[in-house]
Amino acid sequence: MNKKNIIIAPCGNKSYLYKDSWLKNSENRNFDICLLFYHDQINNPNIAEDVDYFFHLKGFKYAMIHELLTVLKPDWINQYDYFYFLDDDILIDTNSINQLFDLSRAFNSNISCAALSADSFCSWPIFKQDSRSFLRFVGQIEVMAPVFNAETLKLVLPTFVENRSSWGLDAVWSKLLNYKKNKMIIFDSVIMKHTLPVGGGELYVKIGVNPHEEWMSVIEKYNAKKENFVEYGRLKYLSIDNSLSYKISNLISRELGTVKRKIIDYDLLSRVKNRLGLVNEK
């Protein structure tokens, strides 16, 4: 096992983005990939042929991840540095995933995520891409597609089995991290697309509980804020070449400089004085 990053994602009979998008340029990836199959029956016997690991666990996303990392592969939490838990309806290509892992490592984030494209289905507008920003420091990263470093994952892993829906878990993660203001990051420089309507998947058909009640229950247990989707700061793109105001002022400055240079080179002032007879003759 040479790679230090891993995707661990739920997968069903209708899942296809892991193959068409996540592994589109598989030979260049800096991550391993593990799929956790949630349907009772596997219709496609070749579903696991392109991935590194495959487990048929028949459960809900975070409960399956908890079982994987506490029972089946507990050693992974010490072997990998970064873990990406994205839903199977997230469209993001291999190069973007590579970049997300690299940036998470470079900025030493506890939890991070890519920004959502403008045409994504979305629960919280803060996660839509802001094209003026390179990254934003925020108060909470939602459960849909977080990247954890190993240290943070060890801290929050017990919460993965607090409920079935996973609603409210991300609020608890922020509480356990003491609401740090520079360790949860949305990378606007990396884009993903949420392709299916929020609340319209199979989860809500078979879950058998009220997600809102689970949300309230778990935040009360941990005395966490119900939601903390706030921005604490950002890194903007500061290239002045991309600034409209700079381009205008720079254009004016260049044009004035050109006119001034021509006046000097042409010695226009002396020529005007000479034409008006204002030049002193010695």
PyRosetta script that sets phi, psi and omega in degrees:
from pyrosetta import init, pose_from_sequence

init()
pose = pose_from_sequence("MNKKNIIIAPCGNKSYLYKDSWLKNSENRNFDICLLFYHDQINNPNIAEDVDYFFHLKGFKYAMIHELLTVLKPDWINQYDYFYFLDDDILIDTNSINQLFDLSRAFNSNISCAALSADSFCSWPIFKQDSRSFLRFVGQIEVMAPVFNAETLKLVLPTFVENRSSWGLDAVWSKLLNYKKNKMIIFDSVIMKHTLPVGGGELYVKIGVNPHEEWMSVIEKYNAKKENFVEYGRLKYLSIDNSLSYKISNLISRELGTVKRKIIDYDLLSRVKNRLGLVNEK")
pose.set_psi(1, 102.8)
pose.set_omega(1, -176.0)
pose.set_phi(2, -95.5)
pose.set_psi(2, -31.6)
pose.set_omega(2, -176.2)
pose.set_phi(3, -76.6)
pose.set_psi(3, 147.9)
pose.set_omega(3, -177.7)
pose.set_phi(4, -108.8)
pose.set_psi(4, 4.6)
pose.set_omega(4, 177.6)
pose.set_phi(5, -121.0)
pose.set_psi(5, 148.0)
pose.set_omega(5, 177.9)
pose.set_phi(6, -145.5)
pose.set_psi(6, 137.8)
pose.set_omega(6, 167.0)
pose.set_phi(7, -90.8)
pose.set_psi(7, 130.3)
pose.set_omega(7, 170.6)
pose.set_phi(8, -124.6)
pose.set_psi(8, 115.7)
pose.set_omega(8, -170.6)
pose.set_phi(9, -139.2)
pose.set_psi(9, 147.6)
pose.set_omega(9, 173.3)
pose.set_phi(10, -70.5)
pose.set_psi(10, 154.8)
pose.set_omega(10, -176.2)
pose.set_phi(11, -152.8)
pose.set_psi(11, 140.9)
pose.set_omega(11, 177.5)
pose.set_phi(12, -134.5)
pose.set_psi(12, -172.8)
pose.set_omega(12, -176.9)
pose.set_phi(13, -65.1)
pose.set_psi(13, -24.3)
pose.set_omega(13, -180.0)
pose.set_phi(14, -97.1)
pose.set_psi(14, 0.3)
pose.set_omega(14, -178.4)
pose.set_phi(15, -71.3)
pose.set_psi(15, 136.8)
pose.set_omega(15, -179.9)
pose.set_phi(16, -145.5)
pose.set_psi(16, -18.6)
pose.set_omega(16, -174.5)
pose.set_phi(17, -67.0)
pose.set_psi(17, -27.8)
pose.set_omega(17, 178.2)
pose.set_phi(18, -60.2)
pose.set_psi(18, -33.6)
pose.set_omega(18, -179.0)
pose.set_phi(19, -88.0)
pose.set_psi(19, -44.1)
pose.set_omega(19, -174.7)
pose.set_phi(20, -77.7)
pose.set_psi(20, -24.8)
pose.set_omega(20, -174.2)
pose.set_phi(21, -122.6)
pose.set_psi(21, -59.7)
pose.set_omega(21, -176.0)
pose.set_phi(22, -58.9)
pose.set_psi(22, -37.8)
pose.set_omega(22, -176.7)
pose.set_phi(23, -108.9)
pose.set_psi(23, 23.2)
pose.set_omega(23, -176.8)
pose.set_phi(24, -59.1)
pose.set_psi(24, -39.9)
pose.set_omega(24, 176.1)
pose.set_phi(25, -118.8)
pose.set_psi(25, 61.0)
pose.set_omega(25, -169.9)
pose.set_phi(26, -58.9)
pose.set_psi(26, -32.2)
pose.set_omega(26, -177.3)
pose.set_phi(27, -66.3)
pose.set_psi(27, -17.2)
pose.set_omega(27, -178.2)
pose.set_phi(28, -103.3)
pose.set_psi(28, 2.5)
pose.set_omega(28, -172.8)
pose.set_phi(29, -73.1)
pose.set_psi(29, 148.8)
pose.set_omega(29, 177.0)
pose.set_phi(30, -106.6)
pose.set_psi(30, 24.6)
pose.set_omega(30, -174.9)
pose.set_phi(31, -142.6)
pose.set_psi(31, 155.8)
pose.set_omega(31, 167.2)
pose.set_phi(32, -92.8)
pose.set_psi(32, 165.5)
pose.set_omega(32, 179.4)
pose.set_phi(33, -137.1)
pose.set_psi(33, 133.5)
pose.set_omega(33, 179.1)
pose.set_phi(34, -126.6)
pose.set_psi(34, 125.5)
pose.set_omega(34, 177.7)
pose.set_phi(35, -104.6)
pose.set_psi(35, 138.3)
pose.set_omega(35, 178.5)
pose.set_phi(36, -114.8)
pose.set_psi(36, 108.6)
pose.set_omega(36, -172.3)
pose.set_phi(37, -82.5)
pose.set_psi(37, 129.1)
pose.set_omega(37, -173.1)
pose.set_phi(38, -106.0)
pose.set_psi(38, -12.4)
pose.set_omega(38, 177.1)
pose.set_phi(39, -80.6)
pose.set_psi(39, 157.9)
pose.set_omega(39, 179.4)
pose.set_phi(40, -68.4)
pose.set_psi(40, -41.4)
pose.set_omega(40, -178.1)
pose.set_phi(41, -114.1)
pose.set_psi(41, 142.4)
pose.set_omega(41, 176.4)
pose.set_phi(42, -97.8)
pose.set_psi(42, 113.6)
pose.set_omega(42, -176.8)
pose.set_phi(43, -82.3)
pose.set_psi(43, -30.1)
pose.set_omega(43, -178.4)
pose.set_phi(44, -108.2)
pose.set_psi(44, 107.9)
pose.set_omega(44, -177.2)
pose.set_phi(45, -67.2)
pose.set_psi(45, -13.7)
pose.set_omega(45, -178.9)
pose.set_phi(46, -101.4)
pose.set_psi(46, 13.8)
pose.set_omega(46, -173.1)
pose.set_phi(47, -62.1)
pose.set_psi(47, -27.3)
pose.set_omega(47, -175.3)
pose.set_phi(48, -99.6)
pose.set_psi(48, 7.1)
pose.set_omega(48, -170.5)
pose.set_phi(49, -67.2)
pose.set_psi(49, -24.6)
pose.set_omega(49, -176.2)
pose.set_phi(50, -102.5)
pose.set_psi(50, 0.0)
pose.set_omega(50, -176.0)
pose.set_phi(51, -107.6)
pose.set_psi(51, 165.8)
pose.set_omega(51, -177.4)
pose.set_phi(52, -83.2)
pose.set_psi(52, -35.3)
pose.set_omega(52, -177.6)
pose.set_phi(53, -141.4)
pose.set_psi(53, 147.8)
pose.set_omega(53, -179.3)
pose.set_phi(54, -147.8)
pose.set_psi(54, 129.3)
pose.set_omega(54, 179.0)
pose.set_phi(55, -133.2)
pose.set_psi(55, 134.6)
pose.set_omega(55, 179.9)
pose.set_phi(56, -98.3)
pose.set_psi(56, 93.2)
pose.set_omega(56, -171.7)
pose.set_phi(57, -107.7)
pose.set_psi(57, -15.6)
pose.set_omega(57, 171.7)
pose.set_phi(58, 57.2)
pose.set_psi(58, 42.5)
pose.set_omega(58, -178.3)
pose.set_phi(59, -135.9)
pose.set_psi(59, -163.7)
pose.set_omega(59, 177.4)
pose.set_phi(60, -93.2)
pose.set_psi(60, 156.9)
pose.set_omega(60, -167.8)
pose.set_phi(61, -47.7)
pose.set_psi(61, -62.6)
pose.set_omega(61, -171.5)
pose.set_phi(62, -75.2)
pose.set_psi(62, -27.0)
pose.set_omega(62, 173.6)
pose.set_phi(63, -67.2)
pose.set_psi(63, -39.2)
pose.set_omega(63, 177.2)
pose.set_phi(64, -66.3)
pose.set_psi(64, -41.5)
pose.set_omega(64, 178.6)
pose.set_phi(65, -62.9)
pose.set_psi(65, -40.6)
pose.set_omega(65, 178.9)
pose.set_phi(66, -62.0)
pose.set_psi(66, -45.4)
pose.set_omega(66, 178.5)
pose.set_phi(67, -61.6)
pose.set_psi(67, -41.8)
pose.set_omega(67, 179.9)
pose.set_phi(68, -60.2)
pose.set_psi(68, -46.9)
pose.set_omega(68, -170.9)
pose.set_phi(69, -89.2)
pose.set_psi(69, -7.4)
pose.set_omega(69, 177.3)
pose.set_phi(70, -112.8)
pose.set_psi(70, -24.0)
pose.set_omega(70, -176.2)
pose.set_phi(71, -117.1)
pose.set_psi(71, -53.0)
pose.set_omega(71, -172.3)
pose.set_phi(72, -83.0)
pose.set_psi(72, -44.1)
pose.set_omega(72, -177.0)
pose.set_phi(73, -136.6)
pose.set_psi(73, 58.8)
pose.set_omega(73, -178.2)
pose.set_phi(74, -64.9)
pose.set_psi(74, -22.3)
pose.set_omega(74, 179.7)
pose.set_phi(75, -69.4)
pose.set_psi(75, -21.0)
pose.set_omega(75, -177.1)
pose.set_phi(76, -61.7)
pose.set_psi(76, -32.5)
pose.set_omega(76, -175.0)
pose.set_phi(77, -66.5)
pose.set_psi(77, -17.9)
pose.set_omega(77, 175.1)
pose.set_phi(78, -102.9)
pose.set_psi(78, -12.7)
pose.set_omega(78, -178.1)
pose.set_phi(79, -94.0)
pose.set_psi(79, -27.9)
pose.set_omega(79, 178.2)
pose.set_phi(80, -105.5)
pose.set_psi(80, 150.9)
pose.set_omega(80, 178.3)
pose.set_phi(81, -94.0)
pose.set_psi(81, -36.3)
pose.set_omega(81, -176.3)
pose.set_phi(82, -133.4)
pose.set_psi(82, 141.1)
pose.set_omega(82, -175.4)
pose.set_phi(83, -126.9)
pose.set_psi(83, 128.4)
pose.set_omega(83, -177.8)
pose.set_phi(84, -114.6)
pose.set_psi(84, 113.7)
pose.set_omega(84, -176.5)
pose.set_phi(85, -107.9)
pose.set_psi(85, 77.1)
pose.set_omega(85, -177.3)
pose.set_phi(86, -99.1)
pose.set_psi(86, 149.4)
pose.set_omega(86, 176.8)
pose.set_phi(87, -70.1)
pose.set_psi(87, 158.6)
pose.set_omega(87, -175.2)
pose.set_phi(88, -79.7)
pose.set_psi(88, 0.7)
pose.set_omega(88, 174.7)
pose.set_phi(89, -105.2)
pose.set_psi(89, 20.7)
pose.set_omega(89, 178.1)
pose.set_phi(90, -97.0)
pose.set_psi(90, 124.4)
pose.set_omega(90, 177.2)
pose.set_phi(91, -96.0)
pose.set_psi(91, 114.1)
pose.set_omega(91, 177.8)
pose.set_phi(92, -156.0)
pose.set_psi(92, 135.2)
pose.set_omega(92, -173.4)
pose.set_phi(93, -89.5)
pose.set_psi(93, 171.6)
pose.set_omega(93, -174.7)
pose.set_phi(94, -58.1)
pose.set_psi(94, -47.0)
pose.set_omega(94, -177.2)
pose.set_phi(95, -64.0)
pose.set_psi(95, -37.3)
pose.set_omega(95, 178.5)
pose.set_phi(96, -67.5)
pose.set_psi(96, -38.1)
pose.set_omega(96, 177.0)
pose.set_phi(97, -64.7)
pose.set_psi(97, -44.4)
pose.set_omega(97, 176.1)
pose.set_phi(98, -54.5)
pose.set_psi(98, -47.2)
pose.set_omega(98, -178.2)
pose.set_phi(99, -64.0)
pose.set_psi(99, -39.6)
pose.set_omega(99, 179.6)
pose.set_phi(100, -62.7)
pose.set_psi(100, -43.6)
pose.set_omega(100, 176.0)
pose.set_phi(101, -62.3)
pose.set_psi(101, -45.1)
pose.set_omega(101, -178.3)
pose.set_phi(102, -62.6)
pose.set_psi(102, -42.8)
pose.set_omega(102, -179.6)
pose.set_phi(103, -69.3)
pose.set_psi(103, -39.0)
pose.set_omega(103, 177.9)
pose.set_phi(104, -60.2)
pose.set_psi(104, -39.7)
pose.set_omega(104, 178.0)
pose.set_phi(105, -70.1)
pose.set_psi(105, -44.1)
pose.set_omega(105, -177.2)
pose.set_phi(106, -62.6)
pose.set_psi(106, -37.8)
pose.set_omega(106, -178.7)
pose.set_phi(107, -97.1)
pose.set_psi(107, 3.6)
pose.set_omega(107, 175.4)
pose.set_phi(108, 52.0)
pose.set_psi(108, 47.4)
pose.set_omega(108, -178.8)
pose.set_phi(109, -74.9)
pose.set_psi(109, 148.4)
pose.set_omega(109, 170.9)
pose.set_phi(110, -77.0)
pose.set_psi(110, -50.7)
pose.set_omega(110, 176.9)
pose.set_phi(111, -137.7)
pose.set_psi(111, 138.1)
pose.set_omega(111, -179.3)
pose.set_phi(112, -144.4)
pose.set_psi(112, 172.6)
pose.set_omega(112, 174.5)
pose.set_phi(113, -160.5)
pose.set_psi(113, 162.6)
pose.set_omega(113, 170.7)
pose.set_phi(114, -78.0)
pose.set_psi(114, 161.2)
pose.set_omega(114, 175.7)
pose.set_phi(115, -84.2)
pose.set_psi(115, 152.9)
pose.set_omega(115, 178.8)
pose.set_phi(116, -84.2)
pose.set_psi(116, 140.9)
pose.set_omega(116, 176.4)
pose.set_phi(117, -66.6)
pose.set_psi(117, 161.4)
pose.set_omega(117, -177.1)
pose.set_phi(118, -61.8)
pose.set_psi(118, -28.5)
pose.set_omega(118, -177.6)
pose.set_phi(119, -96.4)
pose.set_psi(119, 15.5)
pose.set_omega(119, 179.3)
pose.set_phi(120, -79.1)
pose.set_psi(120, 148.9)
pose.set_omega(120, 164.3)
pose.set_phi(121, -71.9)
pose.set_psi(121, 138.1)
pose.set_omega(121, -167.4)
pose.set_phi(122, -149.0)
pose.set_psi(122, 138.9)
pose.set_omega(122, 175.2)
pose.set_phi(123, -92.3)
pose.set_psi(123, -38.7)
pose.set_omega(123, -173.9)
pose.set_phi(124, -125.4)
pose.set_psi(124, 113.4)
pose.set_omega(124, -175.4)
pose.set_phi(125, -57.4)
pose.set_psi(125, -24.1)
pose.set_omega(125, -179.0)
pose.set_phi(126, -59.1)
pose.set_psi(126, -22.9)
pose.set_omega(126, -177.0)
pose.set_phi(127, -86.2)
pose.set_psi(127, -6.9)
pose.set_omega(127, 174.1)
pose.set_phi(128, -69.0)
pose.set_psi(128, 145.0)
pose.set_omega(128, -177.5)
pose.set_phi(129, -61.1)
pose.set_psi(129, 135.9)
pose.set_omega(129, 169.3)
pose.set_phi(130, -107.2)
pose.set_psi(130, 108.1)
pose.set_omega(130, -172.7)
pose.set_phi(131, -67.0)
pose.set_psi(131, -14.4)
pose.set_omega(131, 178.1)
pose.set_phi(132, -82.0)
pose.set_psi(132, -11.2)
pose.set_omega(132, -171.3)
pose.set_phi(133, -112.3)
pose.set_psi(133, 146.1)
pose.set_omega(133, 171.8)
pose.set_phi(134, -87.8)
pose.set_psi(134, -42.0)
pose.set_omega(134, 175.6)
pose.set_phi(135, -155.7)
pose.set_psi(135, 159.7)
pose.set_omega(135, 175.5)
pose.set_phi(136, -131.8)
pose.set_psi(136, 135.5)
pose.set_omega(136, 174.2)
pose.set_phi(137, -88.3)
pose.set_psi(137, 125.0)
pose.set_omega(137, -173.1)
pose.set_phi(138, -129.4)
pose.set_psi(138, 173.1)
pose.set_omega(138, -175.9)
pose.set_phi(139, -93.1)
pose.set_psi(139, -7.7)
pose.set_omega(139, -176.7)
pose.set_phi(140, -163.5)
pose.set_psi(140, 139.3)
pose.set_omega(140, 174.7)
pose.set_phi(141, -114.5)
pose.set_psi(141, 125.1)
pose.set_omega(141, -173.1)
pose.set_phi(142, -72.6)
pose.set_psi(142, 164.9)
pose.set_omega(142, -171.5)
pose.set_phi(143, -73.3)
pose.set_psi(143, -11.1)
pose.set_omega(143, -172.3)
pose.set_phi(144, -63.3)
pose.set_psi(144, -42.6)
pose.set_omega(144, -174.1)
pose.set_phi(145, -157.6)
pose.set_psi(145, 61.2)
pose.set_omega(145, -179.2)
pose.set_phi(146, -87.4)
pose.set_psi(146, 149.9)
pose.set_omega(146, 169.5)
pose.set_phi(147, -108.9)
pose.set_psi(147, 124.3)
pose.set_omega(147, 178.8)
pose.set_phi(148, -109.7)
pose.set_psi(148, 142.4)
pose.set_omega(148, 163.4)
pose.set_phi(149, -81.8)
pose.set_psi(149, 163.0)
pose.set_omega(149, -171.6)
pose.set_phi(150, -63.3)
pose.set_psi(150, -38.6)
pose.set_omega(150, -179.1)
pose.set_phi(151, -61.6)
pose.set_psi(151, -44.8)
pose.set_omega(151, 179.2)
pose.set_phi(152, -67.7)
pose.set_psi(152, -39.1)
pose.set_omega(152, -179.6)
pose.set_phi(153, -60.5)
pose.set_psi(153, -40.9)
pose.set_omega(153, 178.0)
pose.set_phi(154, -60.5)
pose.set_psi(154, -36.6)
pose.set_omega(154, -179.1)
pose.set_phi(155, -68.8)
pose.set_psi(155, -43.2)
pose.set_omega(155, -171.0)
pose.set_phi(156, -97.3)
pose.set_psi(156, -10.1)
pose.set_omega(156, -174.8)
pose.set_phi(157, -53.0)
pose.set_psi(157, -39.7)
pose.set_omega(157, 178.9)
pose.set_phi(158, -59.9)
pose.set_psi(158, -24.6)
pose.set_omega(158, -179.2)
pose.set_phi(159, -72.7)
pose.set_psi(159, -15.8)
pose.set_omega(159, -174.5)
pose.set_phi(160, -63.9)
pose.set_psi(160, -18.9)
pose.set_omega(160, 179.7)
pose.set_phi(161, -112.3)
pose.set_psi(161, 20.8)
pose.set_omega(161, 178.2)
pose.set_phi(162, -71.4)
pose.set_psi(162, -29.5)
pose.set_omega(162, 176.5)
pose.set_phi(163, -153.9)
pose.set_psi(163, 177.6)
pose.set_omega(163, -177.2)
pose.set_phi(164, -89.9)
pose.set_psi(164, -35.4)
pose.set_omega(164, -172.6)
pose.set_phi(165, -80.4)
pose.set_psi(165, -22.5)
pose.set_omega(165, -173.3)
pose.set_phi(166, 75.1)
pose.set_psi(166, -0.5)
pose.set_omega(166, 176.9)
pose.set_phi(167, -64.1)
pose.set_psi(167, 131.9)
pose.set_omega(167, 178.2)
pose.set_phi(168, 90.4)
pose.set_psi(168, -12.9)
pose.set_omega(168, -179.3)
pose.set_phi(169, -63.8)
pose.set_psi(169, -39.1)
pose.set_omega(169, -179.2)
pose.set_phi(170, -65.1)
pose.set_psi(170, -31.1)
pose.set_omega(170, 175.4)
pose.set_phi(171, -66.3)
pose.set_psi(171, -37.7)
pose.set_omega(171, 178.5)
pose.set_phi(172, -68.5)
pose.set_psi(172, -38.1)
pose.set_omega(172, 178.9)
pose.set_phi(173, -58.7)
pose.set_psi(173, -42.5)
pose.set_omega(173, 178.5)
pose.set_phi(174, -62.1)
pose.set_psi(174, -40.7)
pose.set_omega(174, 178.8)
pose.set_phi(175, -63.4)
pose.set_psi(175, -44.7)
pose.set_omega(175, -179.3)
pose.set_phi(176, -64.9)
pose.set_psi(176, -24.5)
pose.set_omega(176, 176.4)
pose.set_phi(177, -91.4)
pose.set_psi(177, 10.3)
pose.set_omega(177, 177.0)
pose.set_phi(178, 60.1)
pose.set_psi(178, 31.9)
pose.set_omega(178, 176.5)
pose.set_phi(179, 51.6)
pose.set_psi(179, 46.7)
pose.set_omega(179, 176.6)
pose.set_phi(180, -60.4)
pose.set_psi(180, 144.5)
pose.set_omega(180, -174.1)
pose.set_phi(181, -101.1)
pose.set_psi(181, 0.3)
pose.set_omega(181, -178.8)
pose.set_phi(182, -136.8)
pose.set_psi(182, 20.2)
pose.set_omega(182, -175.6)
pose.set_phi(183, -123.0)
pose.set_psi(183, -4.0)
pose.set_omega(183, 174.4)
pose.set_phi(184, -116.7)
pose.set_psi(184, 119.6)
pose.set_omega(184, -165.0)
pose.set_phi(185, -130.9)
pose.set_psi(185, 133.8)
pose.set_omega(185, 165.8)
pose.set_phi(186, -99.0)
pose.set_psi(186, 120.9)
pose.set_omega(186, 178.4)
pose.set_phi(187, -92.5)
pose.set_psi(187, 102.6)
pose.set_omega(187, 178.8)
pose.set_phi(188, -69.4)
pose.set_psi(188, -15.8)
pose.set_omega(188, 179.4)
pose.set_phi(189, -79.3)
pose.set_psi(189, -7.1)
pose.set_omega(189, 177.7)
pose.set_phi(190, -123.6)
pose.set_psi(190, 128.9)
pose.set_omega(190, -173.0)
pose.set_phi(191, -115.6)
pose.set_psi(191, 137.6)
pose.set_omega(191, 170.5)
pose.set_phi(192, -128.1)
pose.set_psi(192, 160.9)
pose.set_omega(192, 177.3)
pose.set_phi(193, -122.9)
pose.set_psi(193, 127.6)
pose.set_omega(193, 173.2)
pose.set_phi(194, -88.8)
pose.set_psi(194, 112.1)
pose.set_omega(194, -165.4)
pose.set_phi(195, -89.6)
pose.set_psi(195, -15.4)
pose.set_omega(195, -176.5)
pose.set_phi(196, -119.4)
pose.set_psi(196, 152.1)
pose.set_omega(196, -179.6)
pose.set_phi(197, -58.9)
pose.set_psi(197, 142.9)
pose.set_omega(197, 177.7)
pose.set_phi(198, -67.8)
pose.set_psi(198, 130.5)
pose.set_omega(198, 178.4)
pose.set_phi(199, 81.3)
pose.set_psi(199, 9.9)
pose.set_omega(199, -176.6)
pose.set_phi(200, -110.5)
pose.set_psi(200, 6.0)
pose.set_omega(200, -176.5)
pose.set_phi(201, -85.8)
pose.set_psi(201, 179.9)
pose.set_omega(201, -179.3)
pose.set_phi(202, -62.7)
pose.set_psi(202, -29.1)
pose.set_omega(202, -178.0)
pose.set_phi(203, -51.3)
pose.set_psi(203, -45.2)
pose.set_omega(203, -172.5)
pose.set_phi(204, -77.7)
pose.set_psi(204, -12.2)
pose.set_omega(204, 177.0)
pose.set_phi(205, -84.0)
pose.set_psi(205, -41.3)
pose.set_omega(205, -172.5)
pose.set_phi(206, -106.2)
pose.set_psi(206, 1.6)
pose.set_omega(206, -172.1)
pose.set_phi(207, -69.3)
pose.set_psi(207, -35.6)
pose.set_omega(207, 173.5)
pose.set_phi(208, 76.2)
pose.set_psi(208, 12.3)
pose.set_omega(208, 177.8)
pose.set_phi(209, -138.3)
pose.set_psi(209, 167.7)
pose.set_omega(209, 175.5)
pose.set_phi(210, -91.7)
pose.set_psi(210, 111.2)
pose.set_omega(210, -177.2)
pose.set_phi(211, -59.0)
pose.set_psi(211, -35.4)
pose.set_omega(211, -179.9)
pose.set_phi(212, -65.2)
pose.set_psi(212, -38.8)
pose.set_omega(212, 177.6)
pose.set_phi(213, -66.8)
pose.set_psi(213, -40.0)
pose.set_omega(213, 177.5)
pose.set_phi(214, -64.3)
pose.set_psi(214, -39.1)
pose.set_omega(214, 178.0)
pose.set_phi(215, -58.2)
pose.set_psi(215, -52.1)
pose.set_omega(215, -178.6)
pose.set_phi(216, -64.0)
pose.set_psi(216, -37.4)
pose.set_omega(216, -177.6)
pose.set_phi(217, -65.4)
pose.set_psi(217, -43.8)
pose.set_omega(217, -175.5)
pose.set_phi(218, -73.3)
pose.set_psi(218, -35.2)
pose.set_omega(218, 179.2)
pose.set_phi(219, -72.4)
pose.set_psi(219, -31.2)
pose.set_omega(219, 175.4)
pose.set_phi(220, -68.0)
pose.set_psi(220, -39.2)
pose.set_omega(220, 179.2)
pose.set_phi(221, -60.3)
pose.set_psi(221, -40.8)
pose.set_omega(221, -176.7)
pose.set_phi(222, -98.2)
pose.set_psi(222, 2.5)
pose.set_omega(222, -177.8)
pose.set_phi(223, 53.2)
pose.set_psi(223, 46.2)
pose.set_omega(223, -178.2)
pose.set_phi(224, -100.2)
pose.set_psi(224, 157.7)
pose.set_omega(224, 172.4)
pose.set_phi(225, -65.1)
pose.set_psi(225, 142.3)
pose.set_omega(225, -179.1)
pose.set_phi(226, -59.7)
pose.set_psi(226, -41.3)
pose.set_omega(226, 175.4)
pose.set_phi(227, -151.9)
pose.set_psi(227, 146.8)
pose.set_omega(227, -179.5)
pose.set_phi(228, -138.0)
pose.set_psi(228, 46.3)
pose.set_omega(228, -178.7)
pose.set_phi(229, -82.4)
pose.set_psi(229, 74.1)
pose.set_omega(229, -179.1)
pose.set_phi(230, -124.7)
pose.set_psi(230, 155.1)
pose.set_omega(230, 176.3)
pose.set_phi(231, -100.7)
pose.set_psi(231, 130.6)
pose.set_omega(231, 178.9)
pose.set_phi(232, -99.0)
pose.set_psi(232, -24.2)
pose.set_omega(232, -178.6)
pose.set_phi(233, 176.0)
pose.set_psi(233, 174.7)
pose.set_omega(233, -178.0)
pose.set_phi(234, -154.9)
pose.set_psi(234, 160.6)
pose.set_omega(234, 168.1)
pose.set_phi(235, -109.5)
pose.set_psi(235, 120.4)
pose.set_omega(235, -178.1)
pose.set_phi(236, -95.1)
pose.set_psi(236, 162.0)
pose.set_omega(236, 169.0)
pose.set_phi(237, -74.1)
pose.set_psi(237, 117.7)
pose.set_omega(237, -175.0)
pose.set_phi(238, -107.1)
pose.set_psi(238, 11.8)
pose.set_omega(238, 177.7)
pose.set_phi(239, -64.0)
pose.set_psi(239, 112.6)
pose.set_omega(239, -176.6)
pose.set_phi(240, -66.6)
pose.set_psi(240, -19.3)
pose.set_omega(240, 177.4)
pose.set_phi(241, -67.1)
pose.set_psi(241, -19.9)
pose.set_omega(241, -179.4)
pose.set_phi(242, -97.9)
pose.set_psi(242, 3.7)
pose.set_omega(242, -178.0)
pose.set_phi(243, -93.6)
pose.set_psi(243, 124.5)
pose.set_omega(243, -179.1)
pose.set_phi(244, -63.5)
pose.set_psi(244, -43.6)
pose.set_omega(244, -179.0)
pose.set_phi(245, -62.7)
pose.set_psi(245, -38.1)
pose.set_omega(245, 178.1)
pose.set_phi(246, -65.9)
pose.set_psi(246, -41.9)
pose.set_omega(246, -179.6)
pose.set_phi(247, -60.0)
pose.set_psi(247, -41.6)
pose.set_omega(247, -179.9)
pose.set_phi(248, -66.3)
pose.set_psi(248, -49.2)
pose.set_omega(248, -178.3)
pose.set_phi(249, -65.5)
pose.set_psi(249, -36.5)
pose.set_omega(249, 179.9)
pose.set_phi(250, -68.2)
pose.set_psi(250, -36.8)
pose.set_omega(250, 177.7)
pose.set_phi(251, -63.6)
pose.set_psi(251, -45.6)
pose.set_omega(251, 178.8)
pose.set_phi(252, -61.6)
pose.set_psi(252, -44.4)
pose.set_omega(252, -179.7)
pose.set_phi(253, -61.4)
pose.set_psi(253, -43.0)
pose.set_omega(253, 179.6)
pose.set_phi(254, -64.7)
pose.set_psi(254, -41.6)
pose.set_omega(254, -178.6)
pose.set_phi(255, -67.0)
pose.set_psi(255, -42.3)
pose.set_omega(255, 177.4)
pose.set_phi(256, -64.3)
pose.set_psi(256, -38.1)
pose.set_omega(256, 177.7)
pose.set_phi(257, -64.2)
pose.set_psi(257, -39.4)
pose.set_omega(257, 178.6)
pose.set_phi(258, -64.6)
pose.set_psi(258, -44.6)
pose.set_omega(258, 179.0)
pose.set_phi(259, -61.6)
pose.set_psi(259, -44.1)
pose.set_omega(259, -179.7)
pose.set_phi(260, -62.5)
pose.set_psi(260, -40.9)
pose.set_omega(260, 179.9)
pose.set_phi(261, -63.9)
pose.set_psi(261, -39.6)
pose.set_omega(261, 179.8)
pose.set_phi(262, -67.2)
pose.set_psi(262, -38.1)
pose.set_omega(262, 178.1)
pose.set_phi(263, -62.1)
pose.set_psi(263, -43.9)
pose.set_omega(263, -179.1)
pose.set_phi(264, -65.6)
pose.set_psi(264, -47.7)
pose.set_omega(264, -178.1)
pose.set_phi(265, -62.5)
pose.set_psi(265, -35.8)
pose.set_omega(265, -177.0)
pose.set_phi(266, -85.6)
pose.set_psi(266, -11.4)
pose.set_omega(266, -176.4)
pose.set_phi(267, 53.4)
pose.set_psi(267, 47.1)
pose.set_omega(267, -173.5)
pose.set_phi(268, -60.3)
pose.set_psi(268, -39.5)
pose.set_omega(268, -176.9)
pose.set_phi(269, -61.2)
pose.set_psi(269, -43.5)
pose.set_omega(269, 179.0)
pose.set_phi(270, -65.1)
pose.set_psi(270, -37.3)
pose.set_omega(270, -179.2)
pose.set_phi(271, -67.2)
pose.set_psi(271, -39.0)
pose.set_omega(271, 178.1)
pose.set_phi(272, -65.1)
pose.set_psi(272, -46.0)
pose.set_omega(272, 179.7)
pose.set_phi(273, -60.5)
pose.set_psi(273, -40.3)
pose.set_omega(273, -179.3)
pose.set_phi(274, -65.7)
pose.set_psi(274, -39.0)
pose.set_omega(274, -179.4)
pose.set_phi(275, -66.9)
pose.set_psi(275, -32.2)
pose.set_omega(275, -179.0)
pose.set_phi(276, -89.2)
pose.set_psi(276, -0.2)
pose.set_omega(276, 179.4)
pose.set_phi(277, 71.9)
pose.set_psi(277, 29.1)
pose.set_omega(277, -178.4)
pose.set_phi(278, -99.0)
pose.set_psi(278, 4.1)
pose.set_omega(278, -179.3)
pose.set_phi(279, -84.8)
pose.set_psi(279, 126.2)
pose.set_omega(279, 179.4)
pose.set_phi(280, -74.7)
pose.set_psi(280, 127.2)
pose.set_omega(280, 177.2)
pose.set_phi(281, -96.8)
pose.set_psi(281, 133.2)
pose.set_omega(281, -178.0)
pose.set_phi(282, -93.9)
pose.dump_pdb("model.pdb")
